[in-house]
Amino acid sequence: MVVSLLEIDGKVTSLEFDEADLKEVSGAIVCQFGEIRILRKTPTYNEVEFGGEHFTHYHEWTPCLLPRTERGKNMLRLIAADFPAKPPKPIPID
């Protein structure tokens, strides 16, 4: 399992992971922030909400979550800190 937090110039934050690890990443999100709601689906990305924040989940190439706010960035940092120390129980998001 590879989950990494990419931060560029303090402006762009991206939680990146392998498609095969989607259930584990989803499980970490649910454990920390509750239900994941899919707000919009497109062929290349989904708009999702959890913990009261909105994110873009790109899934065309390397799957990643992009936050829309500073609070969202901090939430992704907390999720990234969970890997690989304590893998969460997989929870499907469908």
C-alpha positions, 0 to 999 in steps of 0.5 A, spaced: 500 500 500 502 506 497 499 513 500 502 519 499 501 526 501 504 531 495 504 538 497 507 543 492 509 551 494 504 550 500 498 551 495 497 545 492 495 539 496 494 532 494 493 525 497 495 520 492 494 512 492 493 506 488 487 504 485 487 498 489 488 501 495 481 505 495 477 501 500 483 502 505 483 510 504 475 510 504 476 506 510 480 511 514 476 517 511 470 514 514 473 512 521 476 519 522 470 523 518 464 519 517 460 518 511 463 519 504 458 522 500 458 522 492 456 529 490 457 528 482 460 523 478 464 524 471 468 520 467 475 522 470 473 525 477 468 525 482 466 531 487 465 528 494 464 530 501 466 528 508 467 531 514 463 537 512 468 539 507 468 538 499 474 534 495 475 532 488 477 525 487 481 524 480 481 517 478 483 518 471 491 516 472 493 516 479 488 516 484 488 522 488 484 527 493 484 534 492 481 539 497 478 545 496 480 549 503 485 549 508 481 545 513 481 540 507 488 540 507 489 539 514 484 533 513 488 530 508 494 530 512 491 526 518 489 521 513 496 520 510 498 520 517 494 513 518 498 510 513 502 505 514 502 505 521 495 502 522 491 500 516 484 501 517 478 496 516 476 496 508 469 500 508 466 500 501 464 507 498 459 504 493 
